[in-house]
Amino acid sequence: MNTLSTLQNNPLLMALASAVLNPNLRTLLIYDAPYDGLRQIASYLDAIIRSLEHERKIVTTQLGSTEHDDTLWGYIPLPARGKDAQQQIEFKPLLFSQQQSAAHQQLLLIPNLAQISLAVARAGIMLMGTNVAHLERNEQSERWQPQQYWIAACAQDAIGSVSSHLVDRFVLRLRWNDASFATDHQTHIQYLQQRLAHNPSATDLSPADLAQIQAVVKLIKEAQQHHPQATPEMMESLLDYFAEEIPAARLFHRHEITLARYAVTVAQIAGADSVDEQHIADAARLMGISKPELEDDDTSEPAIKQESSTPAKKPEATGENKSNSAIQEPGATQATREKKEQVSAEVQETIITPLLQSVLAPENPYLEESAPILHEEDALRLPWRHSPLGRADHGEIVGIEQGASVHDIAIISTLLHAALFSKQRQSKDEATENTTGIRIRITPEDLHHYRRAPAPEQMLLLLLDYTSLKRCNWQEALLPYLSWAYTRRASISIVKVGAQDAHDELQAEVVNTRNVLAPLLDRTLEASTGRATPLAHGMQLALQTVQRNLQHGRNTVQHVQLIVISDGRGNIPLQASINKRVSTPVTREGIADALKIAQEIRALKHIESVLLNPQPTHYAHLPIALADALGATIMPIPPYTVEIEVS
Amino acid sequence: MDKSSDNILRTILPYTEIVEQRELKMALELAYIAPRIGGVLISGQRGTAKSTTVRAFASMMYDKLPVTIPINATEDRVVGGWKIYKLMEESKLEKQAGLIEEADGSMLYIDEVNLLDDHIINILLDVTSTGKLIIQREGRQDGRDVHMILVGTMNPEEGNLRPQLLDRFGLMVQITSLTGRDTRRDILKTVLAFDRALLEEEQNGTSRYLENAHKNAQDYKAFLKEARDRLPQVTIPEEIIDICAMLTEKLEVVGHRADYLLAVAAQAHAARERHMTTTREDVLKVAELVLRHRIANSDQLDSAAWNEEHRKSIVEIVGQVEHIEHASK
C-alpha cells in the first residue's frame, strides 16, 4: 500500500494530516486512549510539524486537574531580590497569551478529559473553535488567533462526566482499539508482543513510524499547494450523512461543517481538483460517520458510485482500493460494512505501525448526545459558596478574589497587590533609608483570599441490600435522608449489595457521587435485584469508606450518616467475596461476618447509624441483630399499601 | 489598528454573508439604531454562530472587534486600574482604562455571559442600571458616564442568568440550529466559500468573494447608520403607546421597563424599515424580542416558557386595541 492509500485508510494519520492543513480541525478527542498512546500521538504530530520546514516549532503542554487561571493565563511575579532586583516588574504571560501563540505552535495534551480542573475546562471553552482569544487579566489586554492543537483522551463511559459544551469543541473523534481486551487469546498475545517490542512507554517513535512520517510530510507539503473546489453536488451529497427530519435541538451544524472541511482536506491530500462524493465518503468513514438507515433502501440506487471520478493523483487500482471504495456503498447494511471494514483492516495490518493500528474511527463519534449526564448542573460555572459552618478553607482552590477578611488568605496575591503600592506607601524616612530589599506595607485593601470549590462536610453512606427490597416501600423511607443530604450538601456513597448489575455477584460495590443531584444516584437506586447477598462484603466496604472519609488525608467530612437497608440475611462469607469463589456450603458464616464488621463500624466516632427494617416475614430477628451490632436506630419500613377498589 | 487585530478581523465571516439568523440580526441592528434599548442577550445551543454573528456585526459597524469581557477577566481590567509598570518602577500613578470605559460609545460583548464571575456581573449591573462607571478601588475615585450596547451570548445548557442581569438586556433572542435542507446547504456553502476566500487572499493578496462581501457590508452599514440618524424623527403615535402598555399589562411581564423598551424597539424597527411613523406592525415584529425574557416564570433554560400562546396573545391584544379604538370612533 502506498502512503496515500495508507493515509486514506488510517483515521489517525488522516486526522493529524488534516489538522496540520486546516486550523479548524485541530481539536481531536480519542476515546479510551491510554496515556502512553496519547504521548506517542503527540510525538507523531510533533515529528510531522518539525519536518515541515516553514512551520514553527511545536511545544507540547500537558493539562490536568491542578492548573488554575494564574498558571494558564499568566501572573505578575514577586519582585526578585539580590542581583536580579533591578529586573522589571511586569506581567509574566504563560500558556495562553499572544506572546506564546506567536513564539511557537502549541499542542495541549489532556490525558483524561473527565479529570481536568475547572480552569482548564473554561479555557477550553474560550480557546477551542473560535477565531479570537482574549486575555484581560492583571492590567494585560491581548487578543490573538488561537490555533493550538488540542488532543485529549476520555473513557467512553466517562464522557457524561464532561460538559457536552466542552466535548462539542473537539471536532474530530477517534477511538483507541486496545487489543489487550481482545477475547481471542491469539490476538491478545500478538498485541502484547508488539507492545513489548515497541516499548510503548517511550515517546520515541519507532523507525517504521519515522519512515511513515517522512512520506506523510511529503504528501502534506504537496497538499499545501493544492486547494480543491467545493461543488454544490458535494454539499448535497454530504447532507445525506445526517438525518433529515430531526428536531433543531438535535441538529448540530458543527458536525456537518466538520465533515465538509474534512472532505476538503481528504481531496486536498489526494490532489483532486474538486471535492467529490468519494472524498466525502472517505472523510465520513474516517470520522466514523455513517449514513442514517433508510426505511426502504433496498431498491434505491446508490447515491455514491464505487469509482471516484476525480483524482489526478488517485492511487492505482490496487486490491485495497477496491475494498476501500466498496465500503462507501450507501445502502450497505451494518453487517456488510463490518465485513468490509474487516477486509480493510486486514490489508492495513501488514503495513502500518502498531500506533497507527491502535486508533480507529469510532462507531459513534458523538457519544455526548446519548451518554447519561454524570456531571453536576452548571459544570463550567465558578462554584457558589454555601458553607453554613464557615469552614470554606477546605475545598479545592479554584481561584483568588479580593476581600477584607484575613481568613484563608492567599499570601502571594496579597503580597503582590501590596507590592504594587510599596513605593507609594513609603514614608519620607523610609524612602531616604539606604536599605536593601523591598519593604512592603499591607493594608486591608490588599487582602486576597482563595476562592474554593465547596467541600462536603457531611456524608450520607447508604448500604442497600437489593435482595431485601421486595414488598416494602423503601424509597419513601429513604426520602427524608436524601432530603437531609441535599440540605447539608452532603456527599453520597452507596454500597450496593446483591444488585443484578454487579461485576461479580459474590461482591458488593461502592458508588460515590458528589451530591444528591448527581444523575448517577438515580441509576444506582434503580438497579435490579441479583441472586446472592454479599452483606459481609458490603459491611466491609462501608467500614473502609467511613475510615477513608473520616480519617485519611485532607478529607473534609466531619460526620457520616450511615443508612442500612437490609434484612440481615447475608449468604456469602467475607472470604468467599474476597476470593470470588464459594468453596463451602453456605451456612451462617455470611451473617456472622456481617455482624462482626458491624461492631467495628459501631466503634468509630462521628458516625450515626440507622437501619431501615424491611420487616421480613422470615428470620425477622436478623435485621434487629444487625442494628444491635451497628448500634443503629431501627426504623421500620412500611409495606406497600395496595388499595383495592370494590365496585 | 494593530496588525494582529487586522489579521483577526479578516478571519471574521462578513456579516452580510451569515445565513438566516434573521431575528438575531434584527435584534443587534435595533440595539445599534436605538442604543437606549441597552443590549441584546443571545441564548442558543452550541454551534449556532452566536459569537460569529456578534463579532461580524461589530466588525461591520465599528471596523474593529467588539470590546470583549472574557469569562476569566479580572476586576482591574473590567473597571480600570493603574499601569503596573509605571506604578512599581517609577512610582507614578497613571490610569489604565478598563473594558467598560473602552466600550463607551460602542459595544461591550460578553461571550458565555452565564459563566462570568458573580463579582464581575455585579459591577456590570451597577454600570448598566445607572449609566455611570464609578471606580472606587486602589485609591482611585473616578466616575464617568458610559453608553454602550451590552451584548451577551450564552449556551443555556450551562445555566441561566440572574433576573437582575437578564433585565438589563433590552432584547433577548433564542436561537436553535437551522433546519431545512436548503438552509443547511447554504450554511455549508458559505463556510467553505469563506475558507477558500481566506486562502485565496493569503496566497494572492486578494479575493473577489471577500471584496464583494465587504462592499455589501459597507452598503449595509450605511443603511443602518441612516436608520440610526432617522430615529429621532420617527414618531410614536398614541395608539402605539396604548398597545405597548396593554401588552405588558395583559402578559403580566416582570419589571417596569418592558413597555418603554417595547415602544423604543418598535420605533427603531420603523426607522429600519425607512418609515417615519411607528406602526402596529413594528410592535408585532419586536414584541417577542422585548417580552420573551420578561414574562412571569420565564427561564432562559426553558424555551417552552415562551410559547405559541404568548404569540397569539400579542396578536390578539394588538387587534383588541384596534377594536376598542374603532368602537370609540
Interface residues (C-beta under 8 A of the other chain):
Chain A: N22 N24 D69 W73 I76 P79 Q88 I89 E90 F91 Q98 A119 R122 A123 I125 M126 T130 N131 V132 H134 L135 E136 R137 N138 E139 Q140 S141 R143 W144 Q145 S163 S164 H165 D168 H227 Q229 A230 P232 M235 E236 L238 L239 F242 E244 I246 P247 A248 A249 L251 F252 H253 R254 E256 I257 A260 R261 V264 E377 D378 A379 L380 R381 L382 W384 E401 Q402 A419 L420 F421 S422 K423 Q424 E445
Chain B: S4 S5 N7 I8 T11 I12 Q45 R46 G47 T48 A49 S51 R55 L65 T68 I69 P70 I71 N72 A73 T74 E75 D76 R77 V78 G81 W82 K83 I84 Y85 L87 M88 E89 S91 L93 Q96 L99 D111 E112 N114 L115 D117 D118 H119 R137 E138 G139 N155 E157 E158 G159 T176 S177 L178 T179 R181 R184 R185 I187 L188 K189 V191 L192 A193 D195 R196 L199
